[in-house]
Amino acid sequence: MIVSKHETSPTLEKISVTEFVKPRLGEQMSFEVNLRAESLEGMRKRAVVEPNLPTWSPFEIHCDEGGALGGTNEAPPPLGYLSAGIAFCLLTHLTAFVRSKKLDIDSLCIEQRTRFATTLVTEAEAEGDFRGRCLGVETHIIVEGNQSPDDIKQLAKESENACMAMQAIMNATPTNTTIHLNGETV
């Protein structure tokens, strides 16, 4: 199975899960998604992922690569999950605003193209320079219903502003990587 509910939280060695604090009315809600991912045979990977939110369950997720990268194509690739995560998060906000504003919408879907570029691993190993980047995300929000174009434009704008995944790719997001080798930080 590619995605399944997991019985236990991820086993984390270097990250301490922050206890969720329920915000007061008008305050921003802060939460985190914690995971532990590991390499399996070939290009297969497995992660156990869990938000620190009450009533949210841990899930086990598998991914793979296509044959061109040495995978078996048995699960979506990592960038497939990233792209789907962006679309799913935006759909969550669109759906929530449609419900809260009681908009007359019959159907709502997203079509999305996320473009990437990379140096092939074999070239990077030979040249010593490996570069990957996202070239852009093209999102089409497809709506059927009895709302004005201005209402739908406002819905899209508010949803994009509220969507944490869209904001993560639209704005510079701070990152920090720490390497641990044989139990020691390097």
N, C-alpha and C positions, 0 to 999 in steps of 0.2 A: 504494500500500500504506500502511496506517495505521501499522503497527509493523513495523520490519524491523531485522535486525542491520546495524550500521554498520561500515564498514571501518576507520575511525580514531576515536580519542578526540575528544571535543568540543574545539574550538579556543577556549581560554579566554584572555582578555586581562587580566582583573582578579583572577582567582582562581588561586592556586598550589595544585596538587593535593598533598595531604599524603601522604607515603609511608606505606603500611600497615605497621604493626608488629604482628607476630603476638604475641598475649598469652601469658603463661605460664599454666599450669593454675591456675584459680581467679581469674584477673584478668578484668576486664571487657574485651570486645573493642570497640574504637572504630574506626569507619570513617565514610566520607562518601560521598554520592552527588553528583556534580558534573554540571552540565549547562549548555548554552548554548541558549537559546530565542530565536526570532525571529518577527516578524510577517511573514506572506505576504500575498497578495491577499485583500481582504475581511476576514473574521474568522478566516481560517485561520492556524494557527501551526505551527511545526516546532521540535523540540528534539532534540539529541543528548545522551544521558544515559549516564553510566557510574559505577558504584561504584569506589572505589579499591582494591577487593579483588582479589587475584591470581585469575586464570582467569575473571573476570567480564568480559563483552564490552560494548562500547558499542552502544546501540540508537538508531535514529532513530524518533521518535514524532511523529505529526501529530494535531492537534486542530482543531476548528471549533466554531461555534455554530449553533444553529437559525436558521431564517429570521427569526424575530421580532427577533433581534439583528443581523441583516444577514449571517448566515453562509449557507453552502450545505448544511449538515447532512451533510457528507461524511465526518466523523470524530467521535468522541466529544467532548463539551465538556470543558473543563478540570476542572470539578467532578465529571464522570463518572470521570475518571482518579483524582481524589482519593478519591472514594468507593470505587472498585474497589481502589485501593491499600490502603486501610484493611482491607477484607475479605480481600484476598489475603495481606497480612502476617499477619493473625490466623489465616488458614487454614494458613499456613506453620508457625506455632507449634503449632497444634492437631495438625497432621499429625506434626510432629517428636515431640511428647510421646506421641502414640498409638503411634508406632513405638518410641521409647525405653523406654516402660513396657510395651510388648507388650500393649496393651489389645485386647480382642476387639470391634473396631468393624468393621461391614460397610460403612457409608457415613457421610460427613461432609460437610455443606455449610452455607453461611451465606446467610441472607436479610437484607438490610440496607436501611434507609431513612435517608438523610441529608437533613435539612431545612435549607434556606437561606432567607434573606430579604435583599433588597437594594432600594435606591432605583433606579428606572429611570435609565439614563444620561441621557436627555433631561431628566428632572426634576432630576437632580444638576447638570447644566450650567446649567439655568435658576436653580436655587436656590443653587448653590455649595456644597451639602452632600451628599456621596455616602457612604452607609453600607451596608456588607454585613456579614452575620454568619451563623454556623452556629447553627441553633436546636437541633440535637441529632442524635445518631446512635443509631438503634434497631437492635440486632443480635440476630438469632435464630440460634443454633447448633443445627442439626438433625442428630441422631445416630441411627443405627440400629446396634444391636449388643447384646452380652450383658454389659454392664457395669452396675454398680449406679448408681442416681441420684447417690449421694455421689461415686463415682468420676468421673462426668461433670461434676458441679459443680466438683470439684477440678481436673479437666482444663481447664475453662473459665476458672477463676480463675487458674491458673498461666499459661495461654496469654495471657490478657488482660494480666497483669502483665509478661510477657516481650515482648509485641508493641510494638515501637517506635512504630508508627503510631497504635495506640490510646492509648499513653501521651502522644504528641504532642498529641492532641486532648483528652485528659482532664485534662492539666496545663498550666499556663502554660509556654509554650516561648519562650525568649528569641529575639528577631529583631533583625536589623540591616539597614537598607537604606542603601546609598550611591548617590548619583546622580552620573553622569559625563556631562557635556555637552561635546561637541567635544573630547574628550581631557582635559578638566579636571574635577576633582572639585568639585562644587557643594554 
